Amino acid sequence: MTWNRETFIATVGDAVWAPSIHNTQPWRFRRTAQSVDVLADAGRALPACDPHGRAARVSCGAAAYNLRLALAAAGEPAEYTFGRDDVLVHLTPGPPRPATPTEVRLHRQILRRHTNRFPFADRPVEPGVIAVLAAGAGEEGGWLEFMSGEQELYEVAALVRSADAQLSADPAYVAELRAWSSGADERVEGVGAAAAGPAPHPAEVLTRRDFGGPERDATRDPARTPLVAVLGAYGDGPADEVRAGMVLQRVLLAAADLGLAAGMFSQPIEVPPIRERLRRLLGRPDLPQLVLRFGYAPTTCYTNRRPVADVIEL
């Protein structure tokens, strides 16, 4: 037997609040007699930005983590395996048990967590936070490597800037970006102006993706030495990309639980030569999956989500 219909719908309601590339929400959830499958929705692919589906798989992994966490919080935890093709994660019921205190805390953050595309405060993050976030990544089978000094930080920032410039020079990429941002405040998908933050400023340390946010007199990020980390998994196959999404969501929820805002920068991962340069900079054998920035900032606008009925198969 599997989870009942009510539990399935309620927990998918939490799962859809995962982050996704351009807020495309490229996932579906299928309930069968004995399991739940998390599937990639090929109809929501980004041919210019994500031609091989890597970012979609990371997004689906983040949603699968939310689903696992919601089931654990309900006292009905799941065991999982990675699937093939469009079935990315296969979940089956595990032995019932109460949720752990950590699961309870992280579950509370699902609806509070959001990507912050606005300037962060010029306030340092406490050193102990780094250990907590890195440990969370390790618990999900991934890694989170923080930039240890200004030179390393600015080398990563230069890679983000270079990748963003290359991507923005591609008319197909720009058209795709505009398709998922124009008018999105009134839609259940995409990144609208309210959530996009102000227009990117040339003096920002980390170049934000331009989702068409409003021009302002001063949009420069006041934090000159932001806390930046690179996230990855131990491998670079499709299942490793899904796992990286689980690692990502575990880290983002832990950050929200600590009162931290988080921003994501995938541009250097989307340009293969720059991704390789980032890997060499880190001195790791595994290719990186995402650049993250943590700090303090006011709560901003959340992106919308599609109704649960649009993403489930019963």
C-alpha positions as CSV (number, residue, x, y, z in Angstrom):
1,M,0.0,0.0,0.0
2,T,1.0,3.6,-0.5
3,W,0.1,6.9,1.0
4,N,-3.6,7.8,0.8
5,R,-4.9,10.4,-1.6
6,E,-5.2,13.2,1.1
7,T,-1.6,12.7,2.3
8,F,-0.4,12.6,-1.3
9,I,-2.1,15.9,-2.3
10,A,-1.1,17.6,0.9
11,T,2.5,16.7,0.7
12,V,2.7,17.6,-3.0
13,G,1.4,21.0,-1.9
14,D,4.6,21.4,0.0
15,A,6.8,19.8,-2.7
16,V,5.9,22.4,-5.3
17,W,7.4,25.2,-3.2
18,A,10.9,24.1,-4.2
19,P,13.0,26.5,-6.4
20,S,13.3,25.8,-10.1
21,I,15.1,27.3,-13.0
22,H,13.2,30.4,-14.1
23,N,10.4,29.2,-11.9
24,T,9.4,26.8,-14.7
25,Q,8.3,24.2,-12.1
26,P,9.4,21.3,-14.4
27,W,7.9,18.5,-12.3
28,R,5.0,16.0,-12.1
29,F,4.0,13.7,-9.2
30,R,2.4,10.3,-10.0
31,R,0.7,8.2,-7.3
32,T,0.4,4.5,-8.0
33,A,-0.9,1.6,-5.8
34,Q,2.5,1.2,-4.1
35,S,4.6,4.3,-4.7
36,V,4.9,7.9,-5.7
37,D,7.1,8.9,-8.7
38,V,8.7,12.4,-9.3
39,L,8.8,12.9,-13.0
40,A,10.4,15.6,-15.2
41,D,7.9,17.5,-17.3
42,A,9.5,17.7,-20.7
43,G,6.9,20.3,-21.8
44,R,8.5,22.8,-19.5
45,A,12.1,22.5,-20.8
46,L,14.4,25.5,-21.5
47,P,16.1,24.6,-24.8
48,A,18.4,27.7,-24.8
49,C,19.3,27.9,-21.1
50,D,19.1,24.2,-20.2
51,P,19.5,22.2,-23.4
52,H,20.4,18.9,-21.6
53,G,17.9,19.2,-18.8
54,R,20.5,19.4,-16.0
55,A,18.8,22.3,-14.3
56,A,15.4,20.7,-14.6
57,R,16.7,17.6,-12.9
58,V,18.2,19.7,-10.1
59,S,14.8,21.4,-9.7
60,C,13.0,18.1,-9.5
61,G,15.4,16.9,-6.9
62,A,14.6,19.9,-4.8
63,A,10.9,19.2,-5.1
64,A,11.5,15.5,-4.2
65,Y,13.4,16.6,-1.0
66,N,10.4,18.8,0.0
67,L,8.1,15.8,-0.7
68,R,10.3,13.5,1.5
69,L,10.4,16.1,4.2
70,A,6.6,16.7,4.2
71,L,6.0,12.9,4.4
72,A,8.4,12.6,7.3
73,A,6.7,15.5,9.1
74,A,3.4,13.7,8.6
75,G,4.8,10.6,10.4
76,E,4.8,8.6,7.1
77,P,8.4,8.8,5.8
78,A,9.5,7.6,2.4
79,E,12.4,5.5,1.2
80,Y,13.6,6.4,-2.3
81,T,15.7,5.3,-5.2
82,F,16.7,7.2,-8.3
83,G,14.8,6.3,-11.5
84,R,15.4,6.5,-15.2
85,D,14.4,8.7,-18.1
86,D,11.5,10.9,-17.0
87,V,11.0,9.1,-13.6
88,L,13.7,10.8,-11.6
89,V,12.8,9.7,-8.0
90,H,10.8,6.6,-6.9
91,L,9.4,6.8,-3.4
92,T,7.9,4.0,-1.4
93,P,6.6,4.0,2.2
94,G,9.1,3.5,5.0
95,P,8.4,2.3,8.5
96,P,6.2,4.9,10.3
97,R,7.9,7.0,12.9
98,P,7.6,10.5,14.4
99,A,9.4,13.3,12.7
100,T,12.8,14.3,14.1
101,P,13.2,17.8,15.6
102,T,15.3,18.7,12.6
103,E,12.7,17.5,10.1
104,V,10.0,19.5,12.0
105,R,12.1,22.7,11.9
106,L,13.0,22.3,8.2
107,H,9.5,21.5,7.2
108,R,8.3,24.8,8.8
109,Q,10.6,26.6,6.4
110,I,9.2,25.2,3.1
111,L,6.7,28.0,2.7
112,R,9.0,30.7,4.2
113,R,12.0,30.0,2.0
114,H,12.4,32.0,-1.2
115,T,15.1,33.2,-3.5
116,N,16.1,36.7,-2.7
117,R,17.1,38.8,-5.8
118,F,17.3,42.1,-3.9
119,P,20.4,43.7,-2.3
120,F,21.6,42.1,0.9
121,A,22.7,44.0,4.0
122,D,26.4,44.7,4.6
123,R,26.4,42.4,7.7
124,P,28.7,39.4,8.1
125,V,27.3,36.0,8.6
126,E,28.4,34.3,11.9
127,P,31.2,31.7,11.3
128,G,29.2,28.8,12.9
129,V,26.6,29.1,10.1
130,I,29.1,27.8,7.6
131,A,29.6,24.5,9.5
132,V,25.8,24.0,9.8
133,L,25.1,24.5,6.1
134,A,28.1,22.4,5.0
135,A,27.0,19.6,7.4
136,G,23.5,19.7,5.9
137,A,24.8,19.3,2.4
138,G,26.9,16.3,3.6
139,E,23.9,14.6,5.2
140,E,22.2,14.5,1.8
141,G,25.3,13.2,0.0
142,G,26.6,16.4,-1.5
143,W,29.1,19.1,-0.8
144,L,29.1,22.8,-0.2
145,E,32.4,24.7,-0.5
146,F,32.6,28.2,0.8
147,M,35.0,30.8,-0.7
148,S,37.7,31.2,1.9
149,G,39.0,34.7,1.0
150,E,38.6,37.8,-1.2
151,Q,40.7,36.5,-4.0
152,E,38.7,33.3,-4.4
153,L,35.5,35.2,-4.0
154,Y,36.3,37.6,-6.8
155,E,37.5,34.9,-9.1
156,V,34.1,33.2,-8.7
157,A,32.4,36.5,-9.2
158,A,34.4,37.0,-12.4
159,L,33.2,33.6,-13.7
160,V,29.6,34.5,-12.9
161,R,30.0,37.8,-14.7
162,S,31.6,36.3,-17.8
163,A,29.0,33.5,-18.0
164,D,26.2,36.0,-17.7
165,A,27.6,38.1,-20.5
166,Q,28.0,35.1,-22.8
167,L,24.5,34.0,-22.1
168,S,23.0,37.4,-22.6
169,A,24.6,37.7,-26.0
170,D,22.5,34.8,-27.3
171,P,19.2,36.1,-28.7
172,A,17.5,32.7,-28.0
173,Y,18.6,32.8,-24.4
174,V,17.2,36.4,-24.0
175,A,14.0,35.5,-25.7
176,E,13.5,32.5,-23.4
177,L,14.3,34.6,-20.3
178,R,11.7,37.2,-21.4
179,A,9.1,34.5,-22.1
180,W,9.4,33.4,-18.4
181,S,9.5,36.8,-16.9
182,S,7.2,39.1,-18.9
183,G,3.9,39.4,-17.1
184,A,4.7,36.7,-14.6
185,D,3.3,38.6,-11.7
186,E,-0.1,37.6,-12.9
187,R,0.9,34.1,-13.8
188,V,1.4,30.9,-11.7
189,E,4.9,30.4,-13.2
190,G,7.9,32.4,-14.2
191,V,9.7,35.3,-12.4
192,G,7.7,38.5,-12.4
193,A,9.0,42.0,-11.8
194,A,7.9,42.0,-8.1
195,A,10.2,39.0,-7.4
196,A,13.0,39.9,-9.9
197,G,14.6,42.5,-7.7
198,P,15.9,45.7,-9.2
199,A,17.7,45.7,-12.5
200,P,21.3,44.4,-12.2
201,H,23.9,47.0,-11.4
202,P,27.4,46.9,-13.0
203,A,29.0,47.4,-9.6
204,E,27.4,44.3,-8.0
205,V,29.9,41.7,-6.8
206,L,27.8,38.8,-8.2
207,T,25.9,39.5,-11.4
208,R,22.3,38.7,-11.1
209,R,20.2,37.3,-14.0
210,D,18.2,40.1,-15.6
211,F,14.5,39.2,-15.2
212,G,13.4,42.7,-16.2
213,G,13.3,44.2,-12.7
214,P,12.8,48.0,-12.4
215,E,15.6,50.5,-12.9
216,R,16.5,52.3,-9.8
217,D,18.9,55.1,-8.9
218,A,21.0,52.9,-6.7
219,T,20.7,49.1,-6.9
220,R,24.3,48.2,-6.1
221,D,24.6,45.5,-3.4
222,P,26.1,47.2,-0.3
223,A,27.7,43.9,0.8
224,R,31.2,44.0,-0.7
225,T,32.3,40.6,0.6
226,P,29.3,38.4,0.4
227,L,29.3,34.8,1.8
228,V,29.5,32.7,-1.3
229,A,29.6,28.9,-1.7
230,V,29.6,26.4,-4.6
231,L,27.3,23.3,-4.3
232,G,27.7,19.9,-5.9
233,A,27.3,16.2,-5.7
234,Y,29.8,13.4,-6.0
235,G,29.3,12.7,-9.7
236,D,27.8,14.4,-12.8
237,G,25.3,11.8,-14.1
238,P,21.5,12.4,-14.2
239,A,21.0,10.8,-10.8
240,D,23.8,13.0,-9.3
241,E,22.0,16.1,-10.7
242,V,18.8,15.0,-9.0
243,R,20.7,14.4,-5.8
244,A,22.3,17.9,-6.1
245,G,18.7,19.2,-6.0
246,M,18.0,17.4,-2.8
247,V,21.3,18.8,-1.4
248,L,20.3,22.3,-2.5
249,Q,16.9,22.2,-0.9
250,R,18.3,20.8,2.4
251,V,20.8,23.7,2.5
252,L,18.3,26.4,1.5
253,L,15.8,25.3,4.2
254,A,18.6,25.1,6.8
255,A,19.6,28.7,5.8
256,A,16.0,29.9,6.2
257,D,15.9,28.2,9.6
258,L,18.9,30.3,10.6
259,G,17.3,33.5,9.4
260,L,19.5,33.8,6.3
261,A,18.5,35.0,2.8
262,A,19.8,33.1,-0.1
263,G,20.5,33.9,-3.8
264,M,21.3,31.4,-6.6
265,F,23.6,31.9,-9.6
266,S,23.6,29.2,-12.2
267,Q,25.1,31.1,-15.1
268,P,28.6,29.7,-14.7
269,I,27.2,26.2,-14.7
270,E,25.3,26.9,-18.0
271,V,28.5,27.7,-20.0
272,P,30.5,24.4,-20.1
273,P,34.0,26.0,-20.4
274,I,33.3,28.3,-17.5
275,R,31.9,25.5,-15.4
276,E,35.2,23.6,-16.0
277,R,37.1,26.7,-14.9
278,L,35.1,26.8,-11.7
279,R,35.8,23.2,-11.1
280,R,39.5,23.8,-11.5
281,L,39.4,26.8,-9.2
282,L,37.8,24.6,-6.5
283,G,40.3,21.8,-7.1
284,R,37.6,19.2,-7.1
285,P,37.1,16.1,-9.3
286,D,33.3,16.7,-9.5
287,L,31.7,19.4,-11.6
288,P,29.9,22.1,-9.6
289,Q,26.1,22.4,-9.8
290,L,25.3,25.9,-8.5
291,V,26.8,29.0,-6.9
292,L,25.0,30.2,-3.8
293,R,25.1,33.4,-1.8
294,F,24.0,33.8,1.8
295,G,23.4,36.8,4.0
296,Y,20.8,39.0,5.6
297,A,18.0,40.8,3.7
298,P,14.3,41.6,4.2
299,T,11.7,39.1,3.0
300,T,10.8,39.9,-0.5
301,C,8.1,38.9,-3.0
302,Y,7.6,35.1,-3.5
303,T,7.2,33.7,-7.0
304,N,3.9,32.0,-7.7
305,R,3.2,28.3,-8.0
306,R,0.8,26.2,-10.2
307,P,-2.1,24.5,-8.5
308,V,-1.4,21.0,-7.2
309,A,-4.1,19.7,-9.6
310,D,-1.9,20.7,-12.5
311,V,1.1,18.6,-11.4
312,I,-0.3,15.4,-10.1
313,E,-1.3,12.1,-11.7
314,L,-3.6,9.8,-9.7
